[in-house]
Amino acid sequence: MHRSIYLIYGHLWLCCYEKRYYRIAEHGLDKELVKKTRYKYWLYKQITILVLNDKFEVIAEKKREPGKYKCRSFYVGKDGFYVQRYHPDDPNISEDQFTIDRFQLVKRDHI
């Protein structure tokens, strides 16, 4: 079985409140899964959310589970980066609701 291991990087989204950038990287898919899902493969993509500083260095990243987020529906707000949660097989998602998750950096004290 051939597996794709590449990442597709999207646009940089500026957070002018915190002088940082957000970026979504989409993970590649197995060719057999693409065929099996009738080419609705975007529903099963795994994404990683990257946070970059003003020098474009990665300061945080969070890998998200496959098939939960719509990679093209997001925005930057004062409180973080918002991504639409969407998958037709998810029983917690309703067609008449717009569900989003917020991602933010949390400062932790070192022990």
N, C-alpha and C positions, 0 to 999 in steps of 0.2 A: 504494500500500500504506500503510495506517495503522499507525503505530508508537506504542506507549505509552512515555511518557518519565517517568512518575511513579514515586515511591518509596513503599513502604509500610513505615513504621517499627514495629518490634516493641517489646516491653517493655524496660525498663532492668533490667540485671542487675548488682547490686552486688558488687564484689570487696572484701570487708572487710579483706583482707590489705594492699591497696595504696591504699585509699580512692579507687577509680575505678569507673566504670561501663562496661559493654559493652552494645552495642545492635546488632541486625541490621536492615539496610534491604534489603528485597526490591525488585528492579527490576521494572518493568512488562514485559509481553510484547506481541508482535505478535498481533493478533487471528487472523491466518491460521495462525500456529503453534499457537495454542490449538485451532483446529479440526483441524489436521493431526495433532496428538498425541492426539486423542480426549479432550480435556479433562483429560489428565494433565499439564497445563502446569506444575505445581509441580515436576516433574522437571527442567525446563529453565530455571528461574528463576536469574538471576544475583543474588548477594548482595554487600553491602558490610558489613564488620564495622567498627563505629565504637567508639572508645575515648574516653571523656569523663572529665574531671577532676571534682573535688568541687563545682565551680561549673557543671557541665554544659556545659563548653566542649569541643569536639572537639580532642583532642590527637593522635590518630592515626586513620587509616582505611585499610582494605585491601580493594580490590575483588577478588572471587574469580570464577573462571571459571564460566560457566553450567552447570547440570546436574551439579554435583559434590557439593553439600552439601544435607543435609536441614535446612531452616530451623527446624524445630521440635524438634530433638534436640540439646541443648547443655547445658553446665553450666560454672560458674565454679569453678576450683580454685586452690590456692595458687600454682601455677606458670603460670597463664594461663586463657584461655578455650578450651574444648573444643567442637568442632562435629563431629557425625557426618558422615562421608563416605558418600554413598549415591547410586547411580544404577544401574538395572538393565542399562544398556548398557555399563557399565564392566567390562572383563574382569578387572581387578585386585580387584574386590569380590566376596566370596563370601557367599552367603546364611547360612552358618553362622558368620559372624564379624561382630563389631561393630567397625567401623573408625572411629577418630576422629583429628582433627588438632588440634594445640594451637597457639593464637595467643598470642603474648606480645610485650610491648614490649621492645625491645633498646636500651640506651643506647649511643650512638655518640659517639666523640670527633670534634670538628670539626677539620678540617685547615686 
